[in-house]
Amino acid sequence: MSGRSVLAVSFVVLASAPATAQTGQWSQPTKTEQWSQPPQAQPRPQAQSPAPTPPAPGKGGPGQSQPGLESSPTTTQQVAPRAMANPEVVQPQGKVPAGMVGRWNLWVPGGVWYSADGSRIYRNYTQGAAMNTLTIRANGTYGWGGTTGRLTEIRPWFAQPGERYFAVQLDADLKYMARHDAGKGKVDLFFWGVGGHAATGTR
């Protein structure tokens, strides 16, 4: 091989070397940034409110209220089961409220409850139902279904100030507490003893 041929071959090798190096550079993996995580929000500076001024010591001993201080109940009232099942009978018995006299169509409200089968949750609705007609007379007697009787004013454990409640019986086993809601023009029946809402009476 002549000297001119060797020089030509060397030139070809040198000319192709940068292309090979460039190809190897782009074959390296690129770095991927994680965009799935939202940037953490920087907490906003909050204005500091002035420290509350401690109240001046009040007069009196422990347990007495002080002006400017709100007290919260620390105990829950407990009602004896006997008192729930036997409410106080009001004496003397007054007249039945005039707005309570008449015929009332009683209706048991519907209810919503939930159930699950392990993978799904179902919302169930139970329709309400009629509960016969309650007829109250001015002399305090009443007729409800096949039962007749006389309203007895009572004071249950859950009685609200200014409200009057009356014992009314559907049959030998079912007894309720009735209250006339003059503002809404209806009669509410509550379960005996526990006081939960049982039915509503409308004209």
JOQUI-V899582 format. One record per helix or strand of 3 or more residues. SS is the DSSP state (alpha for helix, beta for strand). FROM is the first residue (numbers start at 0). TO is the last residue. If there is no record, write none. Layout:
SS,FROM,TO / SS,FROM,TO
//
This chain:
alpha,2,25 / alpha,80,84 / alpha,97,99 / beta,101,107 / beta,110,115 / beta,120,125 / beta,128,135 / beta,140,143 / beta,146,149 / beta,151,154 / beta,164,168 / beta,174,180 / beta,185,190 / beta,196,201
//
